[in-house]
Amino acid sequence: MTEHARRAALGHTPAPPPEPAFPDPAKLFADMLFDPPAGPDAAIAGPARDALTYRRVRWLHERISGEDPLLHHPAYLRELLELAAMVDPSVFHVLFLHHCMTLGPALDFGASPEDIAGLALGPAIGAALMTEVGLGNSSAGIRTEAVWDPVGEAFDLHTPDAGASKYPPNVGLRGVPRVAVVGARIVVDGVGRGTGLFLVPLRDAAGPCQGVVITPRPPTGLLPLDYAAVRFDHVRVPAARWLRDGATITVPGGHHDPLDPAARSRRSQGQSRFAWGAIATGMAAVTRAATAIALAHAHRRRTVGRFDPQTPALAHRNQQRALFGAHAAALTATVLARRATDLCWRLPVHRAADRGLPPATMRTASLLKVTTDRLAEQAVSRCRRACGAFGFFAENRLIDYQGLAMAFNAAGGDNQLILLDAGWSMATGVEYEPPAAPDDPQAPDASGRSAAPLERHGWAGLFRARERLLHEELVERLRIGAERGTDPFVLRNDCADAAERLGEAHAARITVEALIHDARSMFGHRVAEPVLDDLCLLRVLEEVSAHDGRLLAAGLLTVDEVRTLSARIDAVCARLAPHARALIDLLDVPPGLVRGALAGDDPIGDLTT
Ligand SMILES: Cc1cc2nc3c(=O)[nH]c(=O)nc-3n(C[C@H](O)[C@H](O)[C@H](O)COP(=O)(O)OP(=O)(O)OC[C@H]3O[C@@H](n4cnc5c(N)ncnc54)[C@H](O)[C@@H]3O)c2cc1C
């Protein structure tokens, strides 16, 4: 193990490492191994497809792995994940689970330097086993048990019943060595100590490890992988494989944890942050790839019609609205993904004092995951529809991207539950102050309406005012309900929609502020500023349009502003239309890597021969 890796694994501030000479990801993914499979490998799903996925991952690992985890090289990890998502979403999924969801908690919670180096070097591929099949929102109430055995000085990992089985991690393929970070309820002397994390080998090349029961699930077409249900039958986990994160068990003396059981469970759940950075990265990447494919297609394709002398499809305003809107979403997701990795992939500097990210940062990070996933799902769906029949067929890639975006509605933390959590935590003041009303004498009314909400200088004011009003409304409803002695479940149920909308409004505000602050610095050198500003404007106009009725009702938009929204979107599209080629270049999708007929030079020839 290198000195840098050892110091980092021990939680010391590492000296800046010399950047290793990693191979260029674009060259890696250009290898013929990533060409569309032929013969038996061409199966859309099932063991042959899964075997190809892991062959690709192993091949990549042979070229990029060292004993220093890639999380120590976030720029490289980001680029690797971006291209993986564009080239093969299943490979992306396996890579992020290994490099982020396994190595992340291992580094953050203090796995041994040897285990970290072992994980980083392979050959075992990492997985995360949190969700249990039997209960909704199960990660908040993990039932798999890790019972401390003081005699053997080890934990007894056990699944008490079928409902506590882990479902659906992709660990079902034979012959692939796997190791997982497993969430389990720690029990010491018969007392529950909250959910802890354990590093557990699941299977080696010969089969499942003793006591690990893996039941493969049938193949599935969207994001094909070797999904499975897993249960543990009294598996012995040595104390060294407990990701103890500052907690201790001594004989005699018992269990000591700086966190109480509820805080310990929250901290263990919080390891999802490593996924959020990766998911945001993948979502931004597939949105860019889908938009690049669809824009190029619409630029090239001719249409016929009554008033239509074979114009390019992209000359039609409906195509422009769909695809420039998708482009604006791709750009926005890319801005947010950069923020997400900066926040989510932070590693502890001083382990003794460092117990994860503060609640407000976790809230922001989780909302970045939700927002990028929603942007991706909507934008990829538009791209798919805009390509007609081409969009439907897997050989043109768009459906693969859509499958990835759909997977993350739930995977990495359910989007709706994240929004609800965000809303509740803001309403109850967990590290949150609502945006202050503007100190603007020109603000026309008490709602704090921005003077020019649809102009760039007015965007932040509009989204801040929306959030402030929703926060006031929710806090007031909760206050009245509490005063009346309403049952807490009933009260929250009645306010759930308001909480979700507050979560969405906060996410939208973060998004707009990120666009204002980051878009020019990230993209300004690659495209003319008016074009970039128009893309940002388009995203804002689309977000405003989606909520125009409520914004009007709240007095944050005027009737005239609502009436002009559609015309404003048209005007932006008309200005962007002459820049279609520059817009495709801005998406930074390496030519040739995406593959698929629609992404090639001669789609008609490729699709008919
Ligand atoms: C492709 C894919 C891969 C996955 N891979 C993994 C993996 O490798 N490891 C792993 O651990 N997990 C994995 N998961 C599981 C994923 O983390 C869960 O799907 C997610 O956490 C949501 O849990 P759930 O599916 O049980 O849905 P539920 O928790 O049942 O939520 C579904 C819906 O029920 C409602 N709901 C549930 N609870 C509440 C509540 N308390 N209040 C209000 N509404 C509620 C909400 O409307 C919510 O949207 C994967 C999922 C997918 C789709």
Ligand as a Chemical Component Dictionary entry (heavy atoms), coordinates in Angstrom:
data_LIG
# 
_chem_comp.id                   LIG 
_chem_comp.type                 NON-POLYMER 
_chem_comp.pdbx_formal_charge   0 
_chem_comp.three_letter_code    LIG 
# 
loop_
_chem_comp_atom.comp_id 
_chem_comp_atom.atom_id 
_chem_comp_atom.alt_atom_id 
_chem_comp_atom.type_symbol 
_chem_comp_atom.charge 
_chem_comp_atom.model_Cartn_x 
_chem_comp_atom.model_Cartn_y 
_chem_comp_atom.model_Cartn_z 
_chem_comp_atom.pdbx_ordinal 
LIG C1  C1  C 0 -32.547 -0.902 -10.529 1  
LIG C2  C2  C 0 -32.477 -0.878 -9.034  2  
LIG C3  C3  C 0 -31.315 -1.263 -8.401  3  
LIG C4  C4  C 0 -31.240 -1.257 -7.013  4  
LIG N1  N1  N 0 -30.097 -1.663 -6.415  5  
LIG C5  C5  C 0 -30.018 -1.692 -5.061  6  
LIG C6  C6  C 0 -28.829 -2.121 -4.416  7  
LIG O1  O1  O 0 -27.833 -2.458 -5.063  8  
LIG N2  N2  N 0 -28.809 -2.147 -3.064  9  
LIG C7  C7  C 0 -29.889 -1.758 -2.315  10 
LIG O2  O2  O 0 -29.806 -1.770 -1.100  11 
LIG N3  N3  N 0 -31.033 -1.345 -2.905  12 
LIG C8  C8  C 0 -31.118 -1.299 -4.246  13 
LIG N4  N4  N 0 -32.273 -0.868 -4.856  14 
LIG C9  C9  C 0 -33.433 -0.553 -4.035  15 
LIG C10 C10 C 0 -33.676 0.935  -3.853  16 
LIG O3  O3  O 0 -32.727 1.495  -2.997  17 
LIG C11 C11 C 0 -35.094 1.051  -3.316  18 
LIG O4  O4  O 0 -35.942 0.737  -4.388  19 
LIG C12 C12 C 0 -35.449 2.410  -2.766  20 
LIG O5  O5  O 0 -34.719 2.678  -1.598  21 
LIG C13 C13 C 0 -36.955 2.487  -2.444  22 
LIG O6  O6  O 0 -37.342 1.414  -1.640  23 
LIG P1  P1  P 0 -38.540 0.461  -2.087  24 
LIG O7  O7  O 0 -38.293 -0.010 -3.458  25 
LIG O8  O8  O 0 -38.708 -0.536 -1.009  26 
LIG O9  O9  O 0 -39.811 1.418  -2.187  27 
LIG P2  P2  P 0 -40.709 1.926  -0.998  28 
LIG O10 O10 O 0 -39.866 2.289  0.164   29 
LIG O11 O11 O 0 -41.816 0.971  -0.789  30 
LIG O12 O12 O 0 -41.263 3.281  -1.626  31 
LIG C14 C14 C 0 -42.171 3.282  -2.738  32 
LIG C15 C15 C 0 -43.167 4.398  -2.543  33 
LIG O13 O13 O 0 -43.945 4.126  -1.364  34 
LIG C16 C16 C 0 -44.256 5.330  -0.684  35 
LIG N5  N5  N 0 -43.706 5.299  0.678   36 
LIG C17 C17 C 0 -42.909 4.359  1.240   37 
LIG N6  N6  N 0 -42.634 4.689  2.510   38 
LIG C18 C18 C 0 -43.249 5.847  2.768   39 
LIG C19 C19 C 0 -43.329 6.712  3.891   40 
LIG N7  N7  N 0 -42.703 6.436  5.042   41 
LIG N8  N8  N 0 -44.039 7.856  3.769   42 
LIG C20 C20 C 0 -44.676 8.159  2.628   43 
LIG N9  N9  N 0 -44.641 7.384  1.528   44 
LIG C21 C21 C 0 -43.943 6.243  1.595   45 
LIG C22 C22 C 0 -43.677 6.458  -1.536  46 
LIG O14 O14 O 0 -44.678 6.887  -2.441  47 
LIG C23 C23 C 0 -42.565 5.778  -2.301  48 
LIG O15 O15 O 0 -42.286 6.461  -3.524  49 
LIG C24 C24 C 0 -32.364 -0.850 -6.245  50 
LIG C25 C25 C 0 -33.528 -0.431 -6.895  51 
LIG C26 C26 C 0 -33.591 -0.444 -8.264  52 
LIG C27 C27 C 0 -34.847 0.009  -8.943  53 
# 
loop_
_chem_comp_bond.comp_id 
_chem_comp_bond.atom_id_1 
_chem_comp_bond.atom_id_2 
_chem_comp_bond.value_order 
_chem_comp_bond.pdbx_ordinal 
LIG C1  C2  SING 1  
LIG C2  C3  SING 2  
LIG C2  C26 DOUB 3  
LIG C3  C4  DOUB 4  
LIG C4  N1  SING 5  
LIG C4  C24 SING 6  
LIG N1  C5  DOUB 7  
LIG C5  C6  SING 8  
LIG C5  C8  SING 9  
LIG C6  O1  DOUB 10 
LIG C6  N2  SING 11 
LIG N2  C7  SING 12 
LIG C7  O2  DOUB 13 
LIG C7  N3  SING 14 
LIG N3  C8  DOUB 15 
LIG C8  N4  SING 16 
LIG N4  C9  SING 17 
LIG N4  C24 SING 18 
LIG C9  C10 SING 19 
LIG C10 O3  SING 20 
LIG C10 C11 SING 21 
LIG C11 O4  SING 22 
LIG C11 C12 SING 23 
LIG C12 O5  SING 24 
LIG C12 C13 SING 25 
LIG C13 O6  SING 26 
LIG O6  P1  SING 27 
LIG P1  O7  DOUB 28 
LIG P1  O8  SING 29 
LIG P1  O9  SING 30 
LIG O9  P2  SING 31 
LIG P2  O10 DOUB 32 
LIG P2  O11 SING 33 
LIG P2  O12 SING 34 
LIG O12 C14 SING 35 
LIG C14 C15 SING 36 
LIG C15 O13 SING 37 
LIG C15 C23 SING 38 
LIG O13 C16 SING 39 
LIG C16 N5  SING 40 
LIG C16 C22 SING 41 
LIG N5  C17 SING 42 
LIG N5  C21 SING 43 
LIG C17 N6  DOUB 44 
LIG N6  C18 SING 45 
LIG C18 C19 SING 46 
LIG C18 C21 DOUB 47 
LIG C19 N7  SING 48 
LIG C19 N8  DOUB 49 
LIG N8  C20 SING 50 
LIG C20 N9  DOUB 51 
LIG N9  C21 SING 52 
LIG C22 O14 SING 53 
LIG C22 C23 SING 54 
LIG C23 O15 SING 55 
LIG C24 C25 DOUB 56 
LIG C25 C26 SING 57 
LIG C26 C27 SING 58 
# 
